[in-house]
Amino acid sequence: MALKLPVTVKDLPEERVQQRKAQGLNPLQAIVYTEPGDVLLPEPYKRAAEKLYNFKYRSDDIVVTTYPKSGTLWTMELVWAMTHLDQFQLPQKKHTNERVQAELAKVRPGPIDEECLTLQLAEAATAPRIIWTHLPLKLLHPDLLNTCKVVYVARNPKDICVSFYHFLMELKGRFFSGTFENVLDAFIADNLLYGPYWDHIRQARQQKDNPNFHMMFYEDMKTDILQELRKLSTFLGLQLDDAMLLKIADYAHFDRMKSNSELRPKLLRRQPLRGQAGRRLGPDRDPGGRGQDGPLDSRERQRLGLYLQIPMNGMRPCLPSRRASRESWPRCVWWAAPVTSSGSLGLLVSASLPGGRS
């Protein structure tokens, strides 16, 4: 029997639509929200919410979940390589999502339900399935953590805002026509998709003692990827030595991904990436003095309190300078949920499909 969705999904009120418009976010992009929880989601979620909530996970699934711009696809590529040792060193000419979708077309000829494409991908996949999502844990099946392993990646919220800004700028006005401060305002007001960030990460933190749950920090991955891969390997029950883990780290390294345009989602291929993928932490350059002691910090203390301390490794986030021209700012990372029908529901799968490899 299907489980009842624990929330009601509603259209975003006009007042909220106008608020997002004032923050530079495209009002033509249909948005819904959940009640309770106030999670903002793409409109297609409304039609697929119950299917997503009742999705059948398998015991050998690995689910990667994050708030957007927290290293989702970086982590997914790492997990995929760790579980596909015979394949990850072969040349990959397509982005992970495109490889899997191409295989889906082979095993499911005929029209594809665009609204539930991600569910079709997952259902057609054979083990091991690697599923990633931006949905908070409360919108996923309640037996998820009793069924399979979940990897959650957290990132400092200031760096998330910077990465969000650069990502939106890459879209060249398709979904955004504002400034960095608009993004910061939208984040603080919980007006970005899959937010509120604070509740998203709190739900994850509540599972920290669950043996099927592994929480990673983006900052730790950037500082010592080998150590983080050792922990991840142990959690996944793999016996990988340091030599293999270093090969995996190199496979998923930002610079390698950035230099291979074929691995970037089509939406971002038109514009060359400039600067550093992943937006490394660096000296604080904060527009309007809104960094370490600005509204975001007050909000962080208010919403998270001492419940979770995200490691900063003694460094401050690198924020765009008000004095710098927009063209001179380093640009964006491609590690984010693709803005396509296949990504619109917040659930994607990377796995071996019958008749081909992922």
Residue pairs with C-beta under 8 A, 6 or more apart in sequence:
2 50
2 54
3 53
3 54
3 141
3 142
5 49
5 50
5 53
6 53
6 138
6 139
7 34
7 35
7 36
7 37
7 39
7 49
7 138
7 139
8 34
8 35
9 32
9 33
9 34
9 41
9 45
9 46
9 49
10 32
10 33
10 34
10 35
11 30
11 32
11 43
11 46
12 20
12 31
12 32
12 33
12 40
16 33
16 191
17 27
17 31
18 27
19 189
19 191
20 27
20 31
20 186
20 191
21 27
23 178
23 182
23 183
23 185
23 186
23 189
23 191
24 176
24 177
24 178
24 179
24 182
24 183
24 186
25 175
25 176
25 178
25 182
25 186
25 191
26 174
26 175
26 176
26 177
29 42
29 175
30 42
30 43
31 40
31 41
31 42
31 43
31 193
32 40
32 41
32 42
32 43
32 45
32 46
33 39
33 40
33 41
34 41
34 139
37 136
37 138
37 139
37 199
38 190
38 196
39 135
39 136
39 139
39 194
39 195
39 196
39 199
40 190
40 191
40 192
40 193
40 194
40 195
41 135
41 193
41 194
41 346
42 193
42 344
42 345
42 346
44 115
44 341
44 344
44 345
45 52
45 344
45 345
45 346
47 115
48 115
48 116
48 119
48 345
49 139
51 116
51 119
52 119
52 135
52 139
52 140
52 345
52 346
52 347
53 139
53 140
53 141
54 141
55 119
55 122
55 140
55 141
55 347
56 141
57 63
57 131
57 141
57 143
57 144
57 147
57 148
58 127
58 129
58 147
58 148
59 147
59 148
60 127
60 128
60 129
60 148
61 127
61 128
61 129
61 130
61 131
61 147
61 148
61 149
62 79
62 83
62 128
62 129
62 130
62 131
62 148
62 149
62 150
62 151
62 236
63 130
63 131
63 132
63 133
63 140
63 144
63 148
63 149
63 150
63 151
64 72
64 75
64 76
64 79
64 130
64 131
64 132
64 133
64 150
64 151
64 152
64 153
65 132
65 133
65 134
65 135
65 137
65 140
65 150
65 151
65 152
65 153
65 204
66 72
66 75
66 132
66 134
66 152
66 153
66 154
66 155
67 134
67 154
67 155
67 160
67 194
67 195
67 197
67 200
67 201
68 134
68 160
68 164
68 192
68 193
68 194
68 336
68 337
69 155
69 159
69 160
69 163
69 164
69 167
69 333
69 335
69 336
70 153
70 154
70 155
70 160
70 218
71 153
71 155
71 218
71 221
71 278
71 335
72 132
72 134
72 153
72 335
72 336
72 337
73 96
73 132
73 334
73 335
73 336
74 221
74 252
74 254
74 278
74 335
75 132
75 151
75 153
75 216
75 221
76 96
76 130
76 132
76 350
77 96
77 251
77 252
77 257
78 229
78 232
78 248
78 249
78 252
79 130
79 151
79 232
79 236
80 88
80 96
80 130
80 350
80 358
81 88
81 248
81 251
81 252
82 229
82 232
82 233
82 236
82 238
82 240
82 248
83 128
83 130
83 236
83 238
84 352
84 357
84 358
85 244
87 357
87 358
88 248
88 251
89 247
89 251
92 99
92 262
92 263
93 262
94 102
94 262
94 263
95 262
95 263
95 264
95 265
95 266
95 338
96 350
96 358
97 265
97 338
97 340
97 342
97 343
97 348
97 350
98 265
98 266
99 350
99 358
100 121
100 125
100 348
100 349
100 350
100 351
100 353
100 358
101 117
101 121
101 342
102 356
103 353
103 355
103 356
103 357
103 358
104 112
104 117
104 120
104 121
104 124
104 353
105 112
106 353
106 355
106 356
107 124
107 353
107 354
107 355
108 120
108 124
112 120
113 120
114 341
115 341
115 345
116 345
117 341
117 342
118 342
118 343
118 345
118 347
118 348
118 349
119 345
119 347
121 342
121 348
121 349
122 129
122 131
122 347
122 349
122 351
124 353
124 354
125 349
125 351
125 352
125 353
126 351
126 352
126 353
126 354
127 351
127 352
128 351
128 352
129 349
129 350
129 351
130 349
130 350
130 351
131 347
131 348
131 349
131 350
131 351
132 347
132 348
132 349
132 350
133 140
133 346
133 347
133 348
134 193
134 194
134 337
134 346
135 194
135 346
135 347
136 194
136 199
136 200
136 203
137 144
137 150
137 203
137 204
137 207
138 203
141 147
144 150
145 207
145 210
145 212
145 213
146 212
147 212
148 212
149 212
149 213
149 214
149 235
149 236
150 207
150 212
150 213
150 214
151 214
151 216
151 232
151 235
152 204
152 207
152 213
152 214
152 215
152 216
153 215
153 216
153 217
153 218
153 221
154 201
154 204
154 215
154 216
154 217
154 218
154 308
154 310
155 217
155 218
155 219
155 310
156 218
156 219
156 281
156 310
156 312
156 317
157 187
157 197
157 296
157 300
157 310
158 291
158 296
158 317
158 319
159 218
159 279
159 281
159 317
159 318
160 187
160 197
161 180
161 183
161 184
161 187
161 296
162 180
162 279
162 317
162 318
162 319
162 320
163 278
163 279
163 332
163 333
163 336
164 183
164 187
164 192
165 180
165 183
165 320
166 275
166 279
166 329
166 330
166 331
166 332
166 333
167 332
167 333
167 336
168 175
168 176
168 183
169 176
169 326
169 331
169 332
170 268
170 271
170 273
170 331
170 332
170 334
171 267
171 268
171 339
172 271
174 339
175 339
176 183
180 287
180 319
180 320
181 287
181 288
181 290
183 192
184 290
184 295
184 296
185 191
186 192
187 195
187 197
187 296
188 295
188 296
188 299
190 196
190 197
194 200
194 346
196 303
198 299
198 300
198 303
198 304
199 303
201 304
201 308
202 303
202 304
202 307
202 308
204 213
204 215
205 215
205 307
205 308
207 213
207 215
208 215
214 231
214 232
214 235
216 228
216 231
216 232
217 310
217 311
219 281
219 310
219 311
219 312
219 313
220 227
220 228
220 311
220 313
221 228
222 278
222 280
222 281
223 313
225 249
226 242
226 245
226 246
226 249
229 240
229 245
229 248
229 249
230 242
230 245
233 239
233 240
233 245
240 248
250 256
254 276
254 277
254 278
254 333
255 277
257 263
257 264
257 277
257 334
258 273
258 277
258 334
261 269
264 273
264 334
265 334
265 338
265 340
267 338
267 339
267 340
268 332
268 334
271 331
273 331
273 332
273 333
273 334
274 330
274 331
275 329
275 330
275 331
275 332
276 330
277 332
277 333
277 334
277 335
278 333
278 335
279 318
279 330
279 332
279 333
280 318
281 312
281 313
281 315
281 316
281 317
281 318
282 315
282 316
282 317
282 318
283 316
283 318
284 291
284 292
284 316
284 317
284 318
284 319
285 318
285 319
285 320
285 321
285 324
286 292
286 294
286 319
287 319
287 320
287 321
287 322
288 294
288 322
290 296
291 297
291 316
291 317
291 319
292 316
320 329
321 329
337 343
337 346
337 348
342 348
350 358
351 358
352 358
